[in-house]
Each structure stands twice: as C-alpha cells, then as structure tokens.
Amino acid sequence: MKTERLVVTGDGAAEARAAALLRRGGIVAIPTETVYGLAANALNEAAVAKIFAAKGRPQDNPLIVHISTIDALHQVAKEIPDIAFTLAAYFWPGPFTMVLPRNENVPACVSAGLDTVAVRLPESAVARKIISLSGLPLAAPSANRSGAPSPTTAEHVLSDLDGLIDAVVVADPARVGVESTVITLCTNPPRLLRPGAVTPEQLQVFLPDLAIDPAVLRQPEGTGPIASPGMKYKHYAPKTEITLIDADQRAFVDFVNQQPRGVAALCFSEDLCALTVPAVAYGSASNAEEQASRLFEALRELDGLGMQKAYARMPQKTGVGLAVYNRLIRAAAFRVISL
C-alpha cells in the first residue's frame, strides 16, 4: 500500500481528501492536539479492523471515538447523564474523553466487547474539519505500532506505519503531547482511568467524588478487559529498556554517572550539564506541560542513541505531571529504583 501524504495548506484540500478516504472505509492518520490518531469510520466494523491490523493492536484494547459536535454524542452513546453535558460544555473541544453507555450503532469491536464507549471532541481544528467533512464518528487510537511511543508529528507516524495505512495528514506537531484524559461515568463514583492535560484537580470542581483508578499509578492486576486505552501493563515504550529513578537531582546524577558504559539518561533539562552519559531531556523540572509536550519525542530520540538501557528521572505526580508519570511508568514496565 502506498501511504498518501496530505499536507494541510489552508485550502481544505487535505482535509477533504482524508474525509473521502474515511468514507470509503480507509484508515488515515490525522493530527489532534494530543497525539496523531489513526482514524477510521467508527460505525464500520471492517474499517475498524484495519486499525487493529495496521497497529498490531490487541483486540482487548478499546478505541476512543472522536466527534465534531456535542450533538453527535447521541450517535455513539446512550443513557447520557446530565453531568456529561456539563463536562462537555466546559472541557470540549479539548483533550478530554468520557466513557459512557455504548449506542448499538457502534460495533462492539470499537469498545473491545464492552457495553461502553469512550468519546471525545478534539480541540484540533484540522481534526474537527475532517470529522465534519466525513459525516462520521471516527475511531482513532494513536497512529503508531502498538506499545511504542505515541506519535506527535507526521514523521513519527510514517516511521511506524508508512505503507500500512491509506494516508497521513501532515500538519503541525501535537500541542499537548500526551493522550487525552479519560474518565468513566459508568461507575459510582466516576473514575479517572487515564490522566492527561485535563487534570484531576480541574475535574474535581465538577466531580468532587472522582476516584483515581489504581491502574493509573500502579501495575494493573488481573488479565480481564480494560476500560480505557493506556491501561495496559507495558505501553508507550521505546526499544531502549527504561528504569524510572525516584530521586532528587544530585542523587539521580550521581547514580547515572556511576553506571557502566552503554547506558543513557532521560532527564530534565536542568540535569544535562551534570551528566557524563548520553542524555535526552524531556522538559524542565518545573514545567509539567513542557514535559508532556516533549515526552514521546524524547523517547524516540532516546532510541536514536542506540543504548540498551536508560535511566529516567521521575516527574511529579500532580497536575499534568500525573499524566507524564503515568506514561513513563508504563514505558518502564513499572521498573522503579528509589534513591
């Protein structure tokens, strides 16, 4: 398969071509504010199956359905509680996903056989235009090979999926850099399933009883179905084996510099000048938004160093930092050393 490059120039041609391919049952990588997504018609089981095949994605990992208007929520969800519309009015368009009861229009394969569906309305104007022109809700997980770092640029998509998908829409890099926040409104109390740029603190204004799923911070238990993307044991991982280091700057630098040759560091920008091993910074220690924006690109850069192992400095677990920690702990397969 030849993967088309659809460059966004402002005339709408790239978006129109992408929408046409999606209406025909194709799969197209589209930009969003979080990461690039691999989109297909969420109402077409055969089209959705192409996503799983191209990514090598396990069938038990549900997808998020993307819509372009709040009114379209009724097309994919049912028995929608009033609080969902309150949250949508405040956080949509944006990096925020709600899990709701699934409308029968949506094939079970989209939700890994569950009777729920995850839905969001992206902030990206390009994404919303493509969804609107297609006239479809779009299932769209990250546009990468399953388990690898998520793509934040069209180049990342092509490095993983060139020749496996119909097209990639070439636009600006993703602004947020990590996938959307996911909550479920199908439990009492509501639960945070995956952290993102919309923080628990922001959500608790509307959902004071919001619970944080244990799998956000710890290794998941059991082998049953998962309620949200990003809850797997190992995810977002580069080829380099990562171990997370819980330490202040001095302890981290001393530990890493004492390691044998052949290791690298994934660190804060403030650490670079003190490290004697190859290192990649994923942002400033004091700027969680920068860390989120840089993280997946930094993981890909880490692989470019050609080292077998890397030690990553642990971020804070508050605000957007919780999302960064959640991605890193999975990239490290829950390997942590506390100093």
Helices and strands as residue ranges (DSSP letters): E 4-7, H 13-23, E 28-30, E 37-41, H 45-55, E 64-66, G 70-72, H 73-76, H 82-91, E 96-101, G 108-111, E 116-120, H 125-134, E 138-139, H 154-161, E 167-170, E 181-184, E 191-194, H 200-203, E 211-212, G 214-216, E 241-246, H 249-257, E 263-267, G 269-274, E 279-281, H 288-304, E 309-313, H 321-331, E 336-338
